[in-house]
Amino acid sequence: MAIFEEVKEIITKYIKIDADKITLESRLNEDLDADSIDVADVVMDIEEKYGFEFSDEDAENIVQIKDLVRVIEERK
């Protein structure tokens, strides 16, 4: 499964949204209506799945889904 598809699957565990509506350009807060707890849950799930921790800088720069995918690709 592609990273983007895996990230969408993780997001839909915490945010009630149809996975088909999530794009790489989707903004977590504005488009997906995620609050800070939702984002923290998504980040922790990704860290567990891929076996790394987001740096504080990485976490602060996550705005769109593509930002999550980029960090995963860099750390894999």
C-alpha positions as CSV (number, residue, x, y, z in Angstrom):
1,M,0.0,0.0,0.0
2,A,1.3,3.5,-0.9
3,I,2.3,5.8,2.0
4,F,-0.5,8.2,1.0
5,E,-3.1,5.4,1.3
6,E,-1.8,4.3,4.6
7,V,-1.8,7.9,6.0
8,K,-5.5,8.3,4.8
9,E,-6.3,5.0,6.6
10,I,-4.7,6.3,9.8
11,I,-6.5,9.7,9.5
12,T,-9.9,8.2,9.2
13,K,-9.4,6.3,12.4
14,Y,-9.3,9.6,14.3
15,I,-11.2,12.1,12.1
16,K,-14.7,11.2,10.9
17,I,-14.3,11.9,7.1
18,D,-14.6,9.8,4.0
19,A,-11.1,8.7,2.9
20,D,-12.0,9.6,-0.7
21,K,-12.3,13.3,0.3
22,I,-8.7,13.3,1.6
23,T,-6.1,14.6,-0.9
24,L,-2.4,15.4,-0.6
25,E,-3.4,19.1,-0.5
26,S,-5.9,18.6,2.3
27,R,-5.1,20.8,5.3
28,L,-5.6,18.9,8.6
29,N,-7.2,21.8,10.5
30,E,-9.0,23.7,7.9
31,D,-10.2,21.0,5.4
32,L,-10.4,18.0,7.7
33,D,-11.5,19.9,10.8
34,A,-8.9,18.1,12.9
35,D,-8.1,19.6,16.3
36,S,-4.7,19.4,18.1
37,I,-5.6,16.1,19.8
38,D,-6.6,14.5,16.4
39,V,-3.3,15.6,14.9
40,A,-1.4,14.3,17.9
41,D,-3.1,10.9,17.6
42,V,-2.4,10.7,13.9
43,V,1.3,11.6,14.4
44,M,1.6,9.1,17.2
45,D,0.0,6.4,15.1
46,I,2.4,7.2,12.2
47,E,5.4,7.1,14.5
48,E,4.4,3.7,15.8
49,K,3.6,2.3,12.4
50,Y,6.8,3.5,10.7
51,G,9.2,3.3,13.8
52,F,10.4,6.8,14.1
53,E,9.6,10.0,16.0
54,F,8.7,13.3,14.5
55,S,11.0,16.1,15.5
56,D,9.4,19.2,17.0
57,E,10.3,21.1,13.8
58,D,8.6,18.4,11.7
59,A,5.5,18.4,13.9
60,E,5.2,22.2,13.7
61,N,5.4,22.2,9.9
62,I,2.6,19.7,9.3
63,V,-0.2,21.6,7.7
64,Q,-1.2,19.4,4.7
65,I,-1.4,15.7,4.2
66,K,1.6,15.9,1.8
67,D,3.7,17.2,4.8
68,L,3.0,13.9,6.7
69,V,3.9,11.9,3.6
70,R,7.1,13.9,3.0
71,V,8.3,13.3,6.6
72,I,7.6,9.5,6.3
73,E,9.4,9.3,3.0
74,E,12.4,11.1,4.5
75,R,12.6,8.8,7.5
76,K,11.9,5.5,5.9
